[in-house]
Amino acid sequence: MKVLVCIGLLLLGSQLINSSPIIQKEPLRFNSDGKFKILNFADLHYGEFPGTNRGRWQDGNSTRVMNAILDFEYPDFVVFTGDLMTSDAILFNSTRFIHAAFEAVSTKGYKWGSTYGNHDNGAATTREQVFAAESEYANSYTQHGPTDVVGLTNYFLPIYPQEGETPALILWFFDSRGGFDPSGIKPSNVDETVVAWFKVEDQKISDQWGKLPALAFFHIPTLDYKDVQADMGSRRCEGLVDEAVVPQGRDTGFMKALVNSTVLSTFVGHDHGNSWCCEYERLDICYNRRTGHGGYGDWDRGARVVELDSARDMWTEMRNYVRLEDGSIVDVFESMRVKVENKNND
């Protein structure tokens, strides 16, 4: 009976966002130690040179990096923050590269969720095709967002305590789109329809469960990331800064909506030479570390890890860091926030 209740609660979370199809999944929970560790893989870029030795070398190395970091971290959940593939280089049948991108986590039995990047669609690949292939995995929690908003990976996942039926945390995923597919060029931003949807659903969550701490994941950084990187001397920041910010195409009110919600931190990819975190307004805004051997640049590969502990006040205490392939830890960032649980979502 308890399992049925838990499944029903997760379905209720799915119904709040009107996603289609609604897929029955076991609810995500903090582990038996009361902790929940998230491992972010970003910018894998599988399939960049299909059918060549270079392509096989890059893809094999990307899988090796993920396996190494998984063996160091043993996360409770994995997030893929976009550019699973370089689909604009794949002229037919990208399915095998999609499956290659998930090989490490699926083989080891980890659960995961994705938000897609600007390179996940291309001349022969749509986001719908990527989602269809990913949906074949029982351990994928990626959802198709509501059909009346722009983009695909717009959804949220409630994370429950070890015992209990009220979530302790919300994970938000947003589709910043970009790139092109057979139907044309895709704008690179989180659309206004998504912003409006988010405000409504965030309020529904508060009305049903009370105000819950939340994290947000999307691929392309907002314009605010560019402003922050240009003014790091005036705020607390940690991490690699080795590339100009290439942000979303325009301001759609997305970041303002996050600031006025219960979201505490944002995590993006896209710019391979950045893996910093900074204070911004009442948020921590972060880059994940570039994980894959596809794409540009030769920075050390790694993944950003987020540690959450139900024994601590998640509103004010949260630690994240980058785990490199060789096992070393860099770019450590400790949150120093004022509690915001009573903040209105105006």
Residue pairs with C-beta under 8 A, 6 or more apart in sequence:
3 26
5 165
6 26
6 27
6 160
6 165
7 24
7 25
7 26
7 27
9 27
9 158
9 160
9 165
10 24
10 25
10 26
10 27
10 28
10 158
11 22
11 24
13 156
13 157
13 158
13 167
14 22
14 23
14 143
14 155
15 22
16 156
16 201
16 204
16 205
16 208
17 143
17 145
17 146
17 154
17 155
17 156
17 197
17 201
18 146
18 147
18 148
19 143
19 144
19 145
19 146
19 155
20 144
20 146
20 147
21 144
23 135
23 143
25 141
27 158
27 160
28 76
28 77
28 111
28 141
28 157
28 158
28 159
28 160
29 36
29 159
29 160
29 161
29 162
30 36
30 76
30 159
30 160
30 161
30 162
30 168
30 308
30 310
31 76
31 162
32 162
34 161
34 162
34 309
34 310
34 311
35 76
35 307
35 308
35 309
35 310
36 76
36 77
36 159
36 169
36 308
36 310
37 73
37 74
37 75
37 76
37 77
37 305
37 306
37 307
37 308
38 75
38 76
38 77
38 78
38 79
38 171
38 215
38 305
38 306
38 308
39 69
39 70
39 73
39 75
39 77
39 78
39 79
39 303
39 304
39 305
39 323
40 78
40 79
40 80
40 81
40 217
40 267
40 288
40 289
40 303
40 304
40 305
40 306
41 66
41 78
41 79
41 80
41 81
41 288
41 291
41 303
42 80
42 81
42 82
42 83
42 268
42 269
42 270
42 288
42 289
42 290
42 291
42 303
42 304
43 81
43 82
43 83
43 117
43 269
43 270
43 272
43 290
43 291
43 292
43 294
43 295
44 62
44 66
44 80
44 83
44 84
44 85
44 101
44 291
44 292
44 294
45 58
45 62
45 83
45 84
45 85
45 86
45 119
45 292
45 293
45 294
45 295
46 58
46 59
46 62
46 84
46 85
46 86
46 97
46 98
46 100
46 101
46 292
46 294
47 55
47 59
47 85
47 86
47 87
47 89
47 90
47 94
47 97
47 100
47 294
48 55
48 58
48 85
48 86
48 89
48 294
48 295
49 55
49 58
49 89
50 89
50 90
50 91
50 97
57 293
58 292
58 293
58 294
59 97
59 100
59 293
59 294
61 293
62 101
62 291
62 292
62 293
62 294
62 301
63 100
63 103
63 104
64 325
65 291
65 292
65 293
65 301
65 302
65 325
66 104
66 105
66 291
66 303
67 104
67 108
68 325
68 327
69 291
69 302
69 303
69 323
69 325
70 78
70 104
70 105
70 108
70 110
72 323
72 327
73 303
73 305
73 323
75 110
75 305
76 111
77 110
77 111
77 112
77 113
77 159
77 171
78 105
78 110
78 111
78 112
78 113
79 112
79 113
79 114
79 115
79 171
79 173
79 217
79 267
80 101
80 112
80 113
80 114
80 115
81 114
81 115
81 117
81 217
81 218
81 219
81 267
81 268
81 269
81 288
82 114
82 115
82 116
82 117
82 118
82 119
82 120
82 176
82 218
82 219
82 220
82 269
82 270
83 117
83 118
83 119
83 120
83 219
83 269
83 270
83 292
83 295
84 97
84 98
84 101
84 114
84 116
84 117
84 120
84 130
85 94
85 97
85 98
85 101
85 119
85 120
85 122
85 125
85 130
86 119
86 122
86 294
86 295
87 94
87 119
87 120
87 121
87 122
87 123
87 124
87 125
87 130
87 179
88 119
88 122
88 123
88 179
88 180
89 122
90 97
90 122
90 123
90 124
90 125
91 123
91 124
92 124
93 124
94 122
94 124
94 125
94 129
94 130
95 129
95 133
98 130
98 133
98 134
99 133
102 112
102 134
102 137
102 140
105 112
105 139
106 137
106 139
109 139
110 139
111 139
111 140
111 141
112 139
112 140
112 141
112 142
113 140
113 141
113 142
113 143
113 157
113 171
113 173
113 217
114 134
114 140
114 142
114 153
114 173
115 142
115 153
115 173
115 174
115 175
115 176
115 217
115 218
115 219
116 127
116 130
116 131
116 152
116 153
116 175
116 219
117 176
117 178
117 179
117 219
117 220
117 269
117 270
118 176
118 177
118 178
118 179
118 186
118 188
118 219
118 220
118 270
119 179
120 127
120 130
120 179
121 127
121 130
121 179
121 180
121 181
121 186
122 179
122 180
122 181
123 180
123 181
123 182
124 182
125 181
126 181
126 182
126 183
127 151
127 152
127 153
127 175
127 181
128 152
131 142
131 144
131 152
131 153
134 140
134 142
135 142
141 157
142 153
142 155
142 173
143 153
143 155
143 157
143 173
144 152
144 153
144 155
145 151
145 152
145 153
145 154
145 155
145 175
145 194
145 197
146 154
146 197
148 193
149 191
149 193
149 194
149 196
149 197
150 175
150 177
150 191
150 193
150 194
151 174
151 175
151 176
151 177
151 190
151 191
151 194
152 175
153 173
153 174
153 175
154 173
154 174
154 175
154 194
154 197
154 198
155 172
155 173
156 170
156 171
156 172
156 173
156 201
156 205
156 214
157 170
157 171
157 173
158 167
158 169
158 170
158 209
159 167
159 168
159 169
159 170
159 171
160 166
160 167
160 168
161 168
161 310
162 310
166 209
166 210
167 209
167 212
168 212
168 213
168 310
168 314
169 212
169 213
169 214
169 215
169 308
169 314
170 205
170 212
170 213
170 214
170 215
170 262
171 214
171 215
171 217
172 198
172 214
172 215
172 216
172 217
172 263
173 216
173 217
173 218
174 190
174 194
174 198
174 216
174 217
174 218
174 254
175 190
175 194
175 218
176 188
176 189
176 190
176 218
176 219
176 220
176 248
177 186
177 187
177 188
177 189
177 190
177 191
178 186
178 187
178 188
178 219
178 220
178 249
179 185
179 186
179 188
180 186
187 249
188 220
188 248
188 249
189 220
189 248
189 249
189 250
189 252
189 254
190 218
190 222
190 248
190 252
190 254
191 252
192 252
192 253
194 252
194 254
195 252
195 253
195 254
195 257
198 257
198 261
199 257
199 261
199 345
202 214
202 261
202 262
202 345
203 345
205 212
206 212
206 262
206 345
211 262
211 341
211 342
211 343
212 262
213 262
213 264
213 314
213 315
213 341
214 261
214 262
214 263
214 264
215 263
215 264
215 265
215 266
215 267
215 306
216 258
216 263
216 265
216 266
216 267
217 266
217 267
217 268
218 266
218 268
219 268
219 269
219 270
220 246
220 247
220 248
220 268
220 270
221 245
221 246
221 247
221 248
221 268
221 270
221 271
221 285
221 287
222 247
222 248
222 251
222 254
222 255
223 247
223 248
223 250
223 251
223 255
224 247
224 255
224 280
224 285
225 245
225 247
225 268
225 285
225 287
226 244
226 245
226 247
228 235
228 237
228 278
228 280
228 285
229 241
229 244
229 245
229 274
229 276
229 278
232 241
232 276
232 278
235 278
235 279
235 280
236 278
236 279
236 336
237 276
237 277
237 278
237 279
238 276
238 277
238 278
238 331
238 332
238 333
239 274
239 275
239 276
239 277
239 286
239 287
239 322
239 330
239 331
239 333
240 273
240 274
240 275
240 276
240 287
240 289
240 299
240 322
240 330
240 331
241 274
241 276
242 273
242 274
242 299
243 271
243 272
243 273
243 274
243 297
244 271
245 271
245 274
246 270
246 271
248 254
258 266
258 283
259 281
259 282
259 283
260 343
260 344
260 345
260 346
261 345
262 340
262 341
262 343
262 345
263 283
264 283
264 284
264 314
264 315
264 318
264 335
264 337
264 340
265 277
265 283
265 284
265 285
265 286
265 306
265 318
265 320
265 335
266 283
266 284
266 285
266 286
267 286
267 287
267 288
267 304
267 306
268 285
268 286
268 287
268 288
269 287
269 288
269 290
271 287
272 290
272 295
272 296
272 297
272 299
273 290
273 297
273 299
274 287
275 287
275 288
275 289
275 290
275 302
275 304
275 322
275 331
276 286
276 287
276 331
277 284
277 285
277 286
277 287
277 320
277 331
277 333
278 284
278 285
278 286
279 336
282 337
282 338
282 340
282 343
284 318
284 333
284 335
284 337
286 304
286 320
286 333
287 304
288 303
288 304
289 301
289 302
289 303
289 304
289 322
289 324
289 331
290 297
290 299
290 301
290 302
291 301
291 302
291 303
292 301
293 301
300 324
300 325
300 326
301 324
301 325
302 322
302 323
302 324
302 325
302 330
303 322
303 323
304 320
304 321
304 322
304 331
305 320
305 321
305 322
305 323
306 318
306 319
306 320
307 318
307 319
307 320
308 314
308 318
309 317
313 339
315 337
315 339
315 340
315 341
316 335
316 336
316 337
316 338
316 339
317 334
317 335
318 334
318 335
319 332
319 333
319 334
319 335
320 332
320 333
321 329
321 330
321 331
321 332
321 333
322 329
322 330
322 331
323 329
324 330
